[in-house]
Amino acid sequence: MTTTTMDQATPEQMQEGLAGADIAKGSNLEMISRLLGFMKPFNGIMFISLVMRAIKFIGQAAVLGAAAYGIGDFINDFDPTLEMSWSSFWAHIFGSADNANWANIWTWIGRIAFSGLVVGFASYMENYTGHYVAFKILAAFRDQFYFSMLPLAPAKTAKLQSGEAVSRVMTDCERIEPFYAHTIAPAVTAIIVPVVLLAWCYTVEPSFVYVLAPFYLGTTALLPWLVAKLGGDGVDYRRKLGEVNAFVADSIQGVRDTVAFGYETARAKELYAIGASMQEGQEKLYGADANQRALAEIFITVGILASAWWGTELALQGKIDPLTELPAMIAVSVVGFYLSVGLANNYTDFRVAIYAARRLFGLMDQQPVVRDTATSRPTLQSASIEFDNVEFEYDAEDKDWSRETKVFDGFSVKIEPGSHVALVGPSGTGKSTVVNLLLRQWDAQSGEIRIGGHRLQDFPLEDLQQQFAVVSQRSFIFNDTIRANIALGKYDATEAEIIAAAHEAGLEAFLKASPDGLDTQCGERGSKISGGQRQRVAIARAILKNAPFVLLDEATSSLDVETELGVMQALKRLTEGRTTLTIAHRLSTIVDSDEILVMLKGRIAERGSHSELMKQGGWYAKMFEMQQDEVDATLVSD
């Protein structure tokens, strides 16, 4: 069996995996039901939107019907003996001379104007309430999506490219907005309003209903079915759009290396190829949309011709008035036709919305790798760490991502309270996995991990995370102020606590030199401050957290020697009196550790202090001497 790791997967493989495993299953009706579930808090407002939409279209039918009927009525009741000049108009208006012709005109103008005002008010209310509900639901949807993602991180989200994640949380959420704003109300009114209009036609001439009803049914039910048969459901387009978003996000994040290696043209060609494949899906989608609209016009035209033909027959038979009832019924039927095609007109947006919902629900339905089952927080007896016969393999349950190699197979180690222990060894030997398991970002398949004598599973996840302060090589700095980034360590920290943490982390001089002090903007990923300052902010955050355990994962590996010395002093203040676990490749940074554990192939191959390991002459001694030789060679060359 061929497997793919996260490091080896191509964008195409990642998208294929996402398209399958992370797309919610179930019928469209099930998706609709789930989407409607988000609408429950807003059912009252949505009902108002539905009523207003129905009133709007009934009002439009009234405007057209009144205009058509009024013209015929005026012709029927016209008195040729009465003057129809401007002077007679003003005389009638000011009451000096009544004129039946002008009185008839004003009666119908009043009715039309009233119907128009009703249409305007109803249209405003429909749009306001419909979009209010839609945007409120989207806000709630994004919140629920975010909180559904948190338990999945990082075990499940590591498989998701950043561009794909952005596409889902932003673009897909936007794509479901038409479902609430432009699908529910049109679907309901496409059924209700034509029924009302048919009822009015029935009061005029019952046989007219038998001609109109089949065409209304055809445009309401048959036309969407034909559109579905034509294809263009948007699935391919949405999948390809996700690929484009992921590729663009990847390209932006790596633009510096792309330019440095002269890869711009090749990268642009790759983007063009992905975009071209997306365009094929887009052309299919909107080609189907064009076919649907053409079919809708054909249905409407044939329906209007049929109603005109039958109305003429009725007029010739003397069953309806050819000047009033005939044009009014045709005008009203036109409104019904254009309303009944609402389902078909919104079918493309509907299908795209359903597919977007499948992508969102697909992630929201994912079961977290780590389950939070604890209900109460145990009291730590001590700040010890113990791994007891731990077996672990990444993504063991996922055949598409499994590495088929155990990182740990019977791994055991105990770290005494208050001690400073360093983990060293080649890449891929399980050093960072120790941190991942301690933070319960993954769970071991067997064995136990304990802190303070309690299993990690005995702690609620939120409480467990409060036990550890973490400073890593790439501690994330948010696009916010230094104050806000430090305050992540303690959400209710006072100003004095933040200042004290910044001072202990060695940020005092920088903050004094900066005009904005703690309100200095860090930029995206800390781009507006130096690497050393970023690490000091991360250290200040850890100091503020005041956790009993400190985890340092390559905290100084990306810094120059001078900056590293300053950061190391800040780290020393952070780790004082706390159980500390340090992962390092630069061995000179951990020589003062109480104990150094050398990890090779998922096991502890050597352990002891720096001096003890140097005497043993094993892997540690050789690597330390090699690194020292490199430093000496650099100094000589300089």
C-alpha positions in Angstrom: 0.0 0.0 0.0 1.3 3.5 -0.9 0.9 6.0 1.8 1.4 9.8 1.9 2.7 11.8 4.7 1.9 15.5 5.4 5.4 16.5 4.3 5.2 14.6 1.0 1.6 15.3 -0.1 1.1 17.4 -3.2 -1.7 20.0 -3.4 -3.5 17.7 -5.7 -3.3 14.8 -3.3 -4.4 17.0 -0.4 -7.4 18.3 -2.4 -8.4 14.7 -3.4 -8.3 13.7 0.3 -10.3 16.7 1.3 -12.8 16.2 -1.4 -13.6 12.8 -0.2 -13.1 12.6 3.6 -14.0 16.1 4.5 -17.2 16.5 2.4 -20.4 15.8 4.4 -22.4 12.9 3.1 -26.2 12.8 3.0 -29.0 13.9 0.6 -29.6 17.5 -0.3 -32.7 17.4 1.9 -30.5 16.5 4.9 -28.2 19.4 4.0 -31.2 21.8 3.7 -32.5 20.6 7.1 -29.2 21.3 8.7 -29.0 24.7 7.2 -32.5 25.5 8.3 -31.5 24.5 11.8 -29.3 27.6 12.0 -32.4 29.7 11.1 -34.5 28.7 14.1 -33.5 31.7 16.3 -34.6 34.0 13.4 -37.8 32.2 12.3 -40.0 35.2 13.2 -37.9 37.6 11.1 -37.7 35.2 8.3 -41.5 34.8 8.4 -41.8 38.6 8.0 -39.5 38.4 5.0 -41.6 35.7 3.4 -44.9 37.7 4.0 -43.3 40.9 2.7 -42.1 39.1 -0.5 -45.5 37.6 -1.1 -47.1 41.0 -0.6 -44.6 42.6 -2.9 -45.4 40.3 -5.8 -49.1 40.3 -5.2 -48.8 44.1 -5.1 -46.9 44.1 -8.4 -49.7 41.9 -9.9 -52.2 44.5 -8.5 -50.3 47.4 -10.1 -50.2 45.7 -13.6 -53.7 44.3 -13.2 -55.2 47.7 -12.1 -53.4 49.5 -14.9 -54.7 47.1 -17.5 -58.2 46.9 -16.1 -58.3 50.7 -15.5 -57.5 51.5 -19.1 -60.3 49.2 -20.3 -62.7 50.6 -17.7 -61.9 54.1 -18.8 -62.6 53.2 -22.4 -65.8 51.4 -21.5 -67.1 54.3 -19.4 -65.7 57.2 -21.5 -68.2 59.9 -22.1 -67.4 61.6 -25.4 -69.6 64.6 -24.6 -67.3 65.6 -21.7 -64.3 67.8 -22.5 -60.9 66.2 -21.9 -58.6 69.3 -22.1 -56.2 70.7 -19.5 -58.7 73.3 -18.5 -61.3 70.6 -17.8 -58.7 68.7 -15.8 -57.9 71.7 -13.6 -61.6 72.5 -13.3 -62.2 69.0 -12.1 -59.3 69.0 -9.7 -60.4 72.3 -8.0 -64.0 71.2 -8.0 -65.5 73.9 -10.2 -66.8 71.4 -12.7 -67.1 67.7 -12.1 -65.9 65.5 -15.0 -66.8 61.7 -14.9 -63.9 60.9 -17.2 -61.3 62.6 -15.1 -62.9 61.1 -11.9 -62.5 57.6 -13.4 -58.9 58.2 -14.3 -58.1 59.4 -10.8 -59.8 56.5 -9.2 -57.5 54.0 -11.0 -54.4 56.2 -10.5 -55.1 56.2 -6.8 -55.5 52.4 -6.7 -52.3 52.0 -8.7 -50.4 54.4 -6.5 -51.5 52.7 -3.4 -50.4 49.3 -4.7 -47.1 50.8 -5.7 -46.5 52.2 -2.2 -47.3 48.8 -0.8 -44.9 47.2 -3.2 -42.1 49.7 -2.3 -42.6 49.1 1.5 -42.8 45.4 1.1 -39.7 45.3 -1.1 -37.7 47.3 1.4 -38.8 45.1 4.3 -38.2 41.9 2.4 -34.6 42.8 1.5 -33.8 44.2 4.9 -35.2 41.3 6.9 -33.9 38.7 4.5 -30.4 39.9 4.5 -30.5 40.7 8.2 -31.3 37.1 8.9 -28.7 35.8 6.3 -25.8 37.8 7.7 -26.7 37.0 11.3 -26.8 33.3 10.5 -23.5 33.6 8.7 -21.9 35.2 11.8 -23.3 32.4 13.9 -22.2 29.8 11.3 -18.6 31.2 11.3 -18.5 31.1 15.1 -19.7 27.5 15.2 -17.3 26.5 12.5 -14.4 28.1 14.4 -15.3 26.4 17.6 -15.8 23.1 15.7 -12.3 23.4 14.3 -10.5 24.0 17.7 -10.8 20.4 18.9 -9.5 19.2 15.5 -6.2 21.2 15.8 -3.6 20.3 15.0 -4.1 16.5 14.3 -6.8 17.0 11.7 -6.2 20.6 10.6 -2.5 19.8 9.7 -3.9 18.0 6.7 -5.7 21.2 5.5 -3.7 23.7 3.5 -4.1 27.3 4.8 -5.6 28.5 1.5 -8.2 25.7 1.7 -9.0 26.5 5.3 -9.5 30.2 4.3 -11.7 29.1 1.4 -13.9 27.1 3.6 -14.3 29.6 6.5 -14.7 32.7 4.3 -15.7 31.8 0.7 -17.9 28.8 1.5 -19.7 30.7 4.3 -20.4 33.5 1.8 -21.7 31.0 -0.7 -24.4 29.8 1.7 -25.7 33.3 2.2 -27.9 33.1 -1.0 -29.6 30.1 0.5 -31.0 32.2 3.3 -31.3 35.5 1.4 -32.3 34.3 -2.1 -33.5 30.7 -1.9 -35.9 30.2 1.0 -38.2 33.1 0.3 -38.3 32.7 -3.5 -39.0 29.0 -3.1 -42.0 29.6 -0.8 -43.4 32.5 -2.7 -43.0 30.7 -6.0 -45.7 28.4 -4.7 -47.9 30.7 -2.6 -48.2 33.7 -4.8 -49.1 31.9 -8.0 -51.8 30.1 -6.0 -53.2 33.5 -4.9 -53.1 34.8 -8.5 -54.8 31.6 -9.8 -57.5 32.1 -7.1 -58.2 35.6 -8.4 -58.3 34.3 -12.0 -60.8 31.7 -10.9 -63.1 34.3 -9.6 -63.1 36.0 -13.0 -63.2 32.9 -15.2 -62.6 29.3 -13.8 -61.5 27.9 -17.1 -58.6 30.3 -17.2 -57.0 28.5 -14.2 -56.8 25.2 -16.2 -54.7 26.9 -18.8 -52.3 28.7 -16.4 -51.9 26.0 -13.8 -49.9 23.5 -16.0 -47.5 26.3 -17.0 -47.0 27.4 -13.5 -46.3 23.9 -12.4 -43.9 23.5 -15.3 -41.9 26.6 -14.4 -42.0 25.8 -10.7 -41.2 22.1 -10.8 -40.3 20.9 -14.2 -37.8 23.6 -15.1 -35.5 23.0 -12.0 -35.6 19.3 -12.8 -34.4 20.1 -16.4 -31.7 22.4 -15.1 -30.5 19.6 -12.8 -30.3 17.2 -15.8 -28.3 19.8 -17.7 -25.6 19.5 -15.1 -23.6 22.5 -13.8 -24.1 21.8 -10.1 -20.9 23.8 -9.2 -19.1 20.9 -7.5 -16.1 20.8 -9.8 -15.9 24.6 -9.8 -16.0 24.8 -6.0 -13.3 22.1 -5.7 -11.1 23.8 -8.2 -11.6 27.2 -6.5 -10.4 25.6 -3.3 -7.3 24.4 -5.1 -6.7 27.9 -6.5 -7.1 29.5 -3.1 -4.7 27.0 -1.5 -2.1 27.6 -4.3 -2.4 31.4 -4.1 -2.0 31.4 -0.3 1.0 29.0 -0.6 2.5 31.3 -3.2 2.1 34.4 -1.2 3.6 32.8 1.9 6.6 31.6 -0.1 7.0 34.6 -2.4 10.4 35.5 -1.0 11.9 32.1 -1.8 10.0 32.1 -5.1 11.7 35.3 -6.2 15.1 34.3 -4.7 15.2 31.1 -6.7 13.8 32.7 -9.9 10.8 30.5 -9.8 8.2 33.2 -10.6 7.5 32.2 -14.2 7.2 28.5 -13.4 4.9 29.3 -10.5 2.8 31.6 -12.6 2.4 28.8 -15.2 1.3 26.4 -12.5 -1.3 28.9 -11.3 -2.5 29.4 -14.9 -2.9 25.6 -15.3 -5.0 25.3 -12.1 -7.0 28.4 -13.1 -7.7 27.0 -16.5 -9.1 23.8 -15.0 -11.2 25.9 -12.7 -12.5 27.9 -15.7 -13.7 24.7 -17.3 -15.9 24.0 -14.2 -17.0 27.7 -14.2 -17.9 27.6 -17.9 -20.0 24.4 -17.3 -21.7 26.0 -14.3 -22.6 29.2 -15.9 -23.3 27.5 -19.3 -26.0 25.5 -17.5 -27.2 28.8 -15.9 -27.6 30.3 -19.3 -29.5 27.3 -20.6 -31.8 27.5 -17.6 -32.6 31.2 -18.2 -33.2 30.5 -21.9 -35.6 27.7 -21.0 -37.3 29.9 -18.5 -37.9 32.5 -21.2 -39.3 29.8 -23.5 -41.7 28.5 -20.7 -42.8 32.1 -19.9 -43.3 33.1 -23.6 -45.3 29.9 -24.4 -47.3 30.4 -21.2 -48.2 34.0 -22.0 -49.2 33.1 -25.5 -51.4 30.3 -24.2 -53.1 32.6 -21.7 -53.5 35.3 -24.4 -55.0 32.7 -26.8 -57.4 31.3 -24.3 -58.3 34.8 -23.0 -59.1 35.9 -26.5 -61.3 32.8 -27.0 -63.2 33.6 -23.8 -63.6 37.2 -24.9 -65.0 36.2 -28.2 -67.4 33.9 -26.4 -68.5 36.9 -24.3 -67.4 35.2 -21.0 -64.9 38.0 -20.1 -64.7 41.7 -21.0 -62.0 42.1 -23.7 -61.1 45.6 -22.5 -60.8 45.1 -18.8 -60.7 41.5 -17.6 -58.7 40.0 -20.5 -55.7 42.4 -20.3 -55.9 42.3 -16.5 -55.7 38.5 -16.4 -52.8 38.4 -18.9 -50.9 41.1 -16.9 -51.4 39.2 -13.6 -50.4 35.9 -15.2 -47.1 37.5 -16.4 -46.2 38.3 -12.8 -47.0 34.7 -11.8 -44.8 33.3 -14.6 -41.8 35.4 -13.6 -42.2 34.5 -10.0 -42.7 30.8 -10.6 -39.3 30.6 -12.4 -37.7 31.8 -9.1 -36.7 28.3 -8.1 -35.0 27.6 -11.5 -33.3 31.1 -11.6 -31.8 30.5 -8.2 -31.0 26.8 -8.8 -27.3 27.4 -9.6 -26.7 29.4 -6.5 -28.7 26.8 -4.5 -26.5 24.0 -5.7 -23.3 25.9 -5.0 -24.6 26.8 -1.5 -25.4 23.1 -0.8 -21.9 22.0 -1.9 -20.4 24.8 0.2 -22.4 23.6 3.1 -21.2 20.0 2.5 -17.6 21.3 2.7 -18.2 23.2 5.9 -20.2 20.4 7.6 -17.6 18.0 6.4 -15.1 19.6 8.7 -17.6 20.4 11.5 -18.6 16.7 11.6 -15.0 15.5 12.0 -14.4 13.7 15.3 -11.4 15.0 17.2 -8.4 12.7 17.6 -8.2 13.8 21.3 -11.4 13.5 23.3 -12.1 15.7 26.3 -13.7 13.3 28.8 -12.5 14.7 32.2 -15.1 16.6 34.2 -13.0 17.9 37.1 -9.4 19.1 37.5 -7.2 17.1 39.7 -4.7 18.7 42.1 -1.1 18.4 41.1 1.0 16.6 43.7 4.2 17.8 42.1 5.5 19.2 38.8 6.8 15.9 37.5 6.5 14.4 34.0 6.4 10.7 33.3 6.1 8.7 30.1 5.3 5.1 30.9 5.7 2.5 28.1 4.2 4.8 25.5 3.4 3.7 21.9 2.6 6.3 19.3 2.2 6.5 15.5 0.9 9.6 13.7 -2.4 9.2 11.9 -2.5 5.5 12.6 -6.3 5.5 11.9 -6.0 7.3 8.5 -4.5 5.0 5.9 -4.1 7.9 3.4 -1.9 9.8 5.8 -0.3 7.1 8.0 3.4 7.0 8.1 3.3 3.3 9.0 6.1 3.8 11.4 5.8 4.1 15.1 7.5 7.1 16.6 7.5 5.6 20.0 7.4 1.9 20.8 7.5 1.4 24.6 9.0 4.9 25.3 9.5 5.6 29.0 11.1 8.5 30.9 10.6 10.4 34.1 11.4 14.1 34.7 11.7 15.2 38.3 9.9 18.3 39.6 11.7 21.6 39.1 14.4 20.0 36.9 15.6 21.3 33.6 15.8 18.5 31.0 17.0 18.9 27.4 16.0 16.6 24.5 18.5 16.4 21.7 19.0 14.1 18.7 18.6 14.0 14.9 15.5 15.2 13.3 12.6 12.7 13.2 13.5 10.9 16.4 10.4 12.0 18.4 11.6 15.1 20.3 8.7 17.4 19.2 6.4 14.4 19.5 7.1 14.5 23.2 5.8 18.1 23.3 2.8 17.2 21.1 1.8 14.4 23.4 2.2 16.4 26.6 -0.1 19.1 25.2 -2.5 16.4 24.1 -2.5 17.6 20.5 -2.4 13.8 19.8 -3.0 10.9 22.1 -0.8 7.8 22.4 -2.2 4.5 21.2 -1.1 2.8 24.4 0.8 3.5 27.6 0.3 6.4 30.0 1.6 10.0 30.2 1.4 11.6 33.6 2.1 15.0 35.1 2.1 15.5 38.9 1.1 11.8 39.2 -2.1 12.2 37.2 -2.9 10.9 33.7 -3.2 13.7 31.1 -6.7 12.3 30.4 -7.7 13.2 33.9 -7.5 16.9 33.2 -10.1 18.8 31.2 -8.3 19.9 28.0 -8.6 23.6 28.9 -7.1 23.0 32.4 -4.3 20.8 30.9 -3.3 23.6 28.6 -3.0 26.0 31.5 -0.3 23.7 33.0 2.2 24.4 30.2 3.9 27.6 28.9 5.3 27.0 25.5 7.9 28.9 23.6 8.7 27.5 20.2 10.9 28.4 17.2 7.9 29.8 15.4 5.7 31.1 18.2 2.8 32.8 16.5 2.6 36.6 16.7 -0.8 38.0 15.8 -1.3 41.1 13.8 -2.0 43.2 16.9 -0.2 45.2 19.5 2.6 43.9 21.7 0.3 44.3 24.6 -2.4 42.1 23.1 0.2 39.4 22.1 1.6 39.3 25.6 -1.9 39.2 27.1 -2.5 35.9 25.4 -0.7 34.3 28.3 -3.5 35.5 30.7 -6.7 37.0 29.2 -7.5 39.0 32.4 -4.0 40.3 33.0 -3.6 43.7 34.5 -1.5 46.5 33.0 1.0 46.0 35.8 1.3 42.3 35.1 1.9 42.8 31.4 4.5 45.4 32.0 6.3 43.1 34.5 6.2 40.2 32.1 7.6 42.4 29.3 10.4 43.6 31.6 11.4 40.1 32.6 11.5 39.1 29.0 13.9 41.8 28.2 11.6 44.0 26.2 12.0 47.1 28.4 14.6 48.8 26.2 12.7 48.2 23.0 9.5 49.5 24.4 11.1 52.6 25.8 12.6 53.3 22.3 9.3 52.7 20.6 6.9 55.8 20.5 3.9 53.5 21.0 5.4 51.3 23.7 3.1 48.3 24.4 0.8 49.6 21.7 3.4 49.0 19.0 1.9 47.0 16.2 3.6 43.7 15.5 2.4 43.3 12.0 1.3 40.0 10.4 3.2 37.1 12.0 5.3 39.7 13.8 6.7 41.2 10.5 7.2 44.7 12.0 9.5 43.5 14.8 12.8 41.6 14.8 13.2 37.9 15.3 14.6 38.5 18.8 11.8 40.8 19.7 9.3 38.2 18.5 10.8 35.6 20.8 10.9 38.0 23.7 7.2 38.6 23.2 6.6 34.9 23.2 8.7 34.6 26.4 6.7 37.4 28.0 3.5 35.6 27.1 4.9 32.5 28.8 6.0 34.4 31.9 2.6 36.0 32.2 1.0 32.5 32.1 2.9 31.4 35.2 2.5 27.7 34.4 4.3 25.0 36.4 5.7 23.4 33.3 7.8 25.1 30.6 8.3 23.6 27.1 11.0 25.2 24.9 11.0 23.9 21.3 14.0 25.3 19.5 13.2 28.7 21.1 16.5 30.3 19.9 17.5 28.3 16.8 16.6 31.0 14.4 18.5 33.8 16.2 22.0 35.2 15.8 24.5 34.6 18.6 24.2 38.1 20.1 20.4 38.1 20.1 20.4 34.5 21.4 22.4 35.4 24.5 19.8 38.0 25.4 17.0 35.7 24.8 18.7 32.9 26.8 18.9 35.3 29.8 15.1 35.9 29.5 14.5 32.1 29.2 16.5 31.6 32.3 14.2 33.9 34.2 11.2 32.1 32.7 12.4 28.6 33.7 13.6 29.4 37.2 11.9 27.1 39.7 9.8 25.4 36.9 10.0 21.9 35.4 11.4 22.7 32.0 11.7 20.5 28.9 14.0 22.0 26.2 14.3 20.7 22.6 17.5 21.9 21.0 19.7 21.3 18.0 22.3 23.9 19.0 23.9 21.9 21.9 25.7 24.9 23.3 22.4 26.3 24.5 21.6 23.3 26.9 25.0 22.6 28.5 23.7 23.9 31.8 20.7 21.6 31.8 20.3 19.3 34.8 20.0 16.3 32.5 20.3 15.8 28.7 18.4 13.0 27.0 19.8 11.9 23.6 16.9 10.5 21.5 17.7 8.1 18.6 14.9 6.3 16.7 12.3 7.0 19.3 14.2 5.9 22.3 16.6 7.3 24.8 20.1 6.3 23.7 22.1 8.4 26.2 21.3 10.4 29.3 23.2 12.5 31.8 24.7 15.9 32.4 26.8 17.7 29.7 30.1 16.6 31.4 28.9 13.0 31.8 27.8 12.7 28.2 31.1 14.2 27.0 33.0 11.6 28.9 30.9 8.8 27.4 32.1 9.8 23.9 28.8 8.9 22.3 26.5 10.7 19.8 26.2 13.8 22.0 30.0 14.2 22.4 30.6 13.8 18.7 27.8 16.3 17.8 29.0 18.8 20.4 32.6 18.7 19.1 31.4 18.9 15.5 29.3 22.0 16.3 32.2 23.6 18.2 34.5 22.9 15.2 32.0 24.7 12.9 32.0 27.7 15.3 35.8 27.8 15.3 36.0 27.5 11.6 33.6 30.4 11.2 35.6 32.6 13.6 38.8 31.8 11.7 37.3 32.6 8.3 35.9 35.9 9.7 
